[in-house]
Amino acid sequence: MAPDPGPVPAQELYEKYGFLIYRTCRRILGSDDDAKDAMQEVFLKLLEHYGSIRNKERTVPWIFMAAKRHCFNLLRNNRKFVDGIDPDETASRIDEGKRLDQKDLIRLIFINQNGNVRDAVYYTYVEEFDQEEIRKITGQSPATIRRNLKRFKDSLRGIRKRLGV
């Protein structure tokens, strides 16, 4: 076993993983400012936990999970999300031609989804990972990933019906 080289400087970690954290947060949150704030929080978590990641090859999956969890928690804890979204109000905004905010759309789609479904959807459609990559990150079997994607697609029909689109 090779000796531990000691702590990795924060600058080196930032140069190596900062863009990945930011990109993940930006895709979920849809806002540069929110993504920058989230990136700082996730990067601090990485600094705190980097020493406890035994297999450094697992750093990228750890980052994906930490960033995704942090961003979805931000969305969930947002007062608007906690109170839920009124589908009638959202439908009227669409009818009036008002722009539907990305965050509203994400909240509406994920409001009733469990974490495994959100993981399968995010890694499949946003990150465009194959099922083997998703399995490595989430621990879900390919059959479970397919089942969760089907649950998501089935729920979209209900959302579309509620919105009248």
ChimeraX attribute file (.defattr): number of C-alpha atoms within 10 A of each C-alpha:
attribute: neighborCount
match mode: 1-to-1
recipient: residues
	/A:1	3
	/A:2	4
	/A:3	5
	/A:4	7
	/A:5	6
	/A:6	7
	/A:7	9
	/A:8	11
	/A:9	9
	/A:10	13
	/A:11	10
	/A:12	10
	/A:13	14
	/A:14	15
	/A:15	10
	/A:16	10
	/A:17	16
	/A:18	17
	/A:19	12
	/A:20	17
	/A:21	25
	/A:22	21
	/A:23	17
	/A:24	24
	/A:25	27
	/A:26	20
	/A:27	16
	/A:28	20
	/A:29	21
	/A:30	15
	/A:31	13
	/A:32	14
	/A:33	11
	/A:34	16
	/A:35	22
	/A:36	16
	/A:37	12
	/A:38	23
	/A:39	24
	/A:40	14
	/A:41	16
	/A:42	24
	/A:43	22
	/A:44	13
	/A:45	14
	/A:46	23
	/A:47	16
	/A:48	10
	/A:49	12
	/A:50	17
	/A:51	14
	/A:52	10
	/A:53	12
	/A:54	9
	/A:55	8
	/A:56	11
	/A:57	9
	/A:58	12
	/A:59	16
	/A:60	14
	/A:61	15
	/A:62	18
	/A:63	21
	/A:64	20
	/A:65	16
	/A:66	19
	/A:67	28
	/A:68	24
	/A:69	16
	/A:70	17
	/A:71	24
	/A:72	20
	/A:73	11
	/A:74	15
	/A:75	21
	/A:76	17
	/A:77	12
	/A:78	13
	/A:79	10
	/A:80	14
	/A:81	18
	/A:82	12
	/A:83	10
	/A:84	15
	/A:85	15
	/A:86	12
	/A:87	16
	/A:88	12
	/A:89	11
	/A:90	18
	/A:91	18
	/A:92	13
	/A:93	13
	/A:94	15
	/A:95	12
	/A:96	9
	/A:97	9
	/A:98	11
	/A:99	8
	/A:100	12
	/A:101	10
	/A:102	13
	/A:103	16
	/A:104	16
	/A:105	13
	/A:106	16
	/A:107	21
	/A:108	19
	/A:109	16
	/A:110	21
	/A:111	16
	/A:112	13
	/A:113	16
	/A:114	11
	/A:115	13
	/A:116	16
	/A:117	20
	/A:118	20
	/A:119	21
	/A:120	25
	/A:121	21
	/A:122	19
	/A:123	19
	/A:124	17
	/A:125	11
	/A:126	12
	/A:127	14
	/A:128	12
	/A:129	14
	/A:130	12
	/A:131	19
	/A:132	14
	/A:133	15
	/A:134	22
	/A:135	16
	/A:136	12
	/A:137	18
	/A:138	18
	/A:139	13
	/A:140	18
	/A:141	14
	/A:142	16
	/A:143	10
	/A:144	16
	/A:145	23
	/A:146	16
	/A:147	14
	/A:148	22
	/A:149	21
	/A:150	14
	/A:151	13
	/A:152	20
	/A:153	12
	/A:154	11
	/A:155	16
	/A:156	15
	/A:157	12
	/A:158	11
	/A:159	14
	/A:160	13
	/A:161	11
	/A:162	14
	/A:163	17
	/A:164	13
	/A:165	10
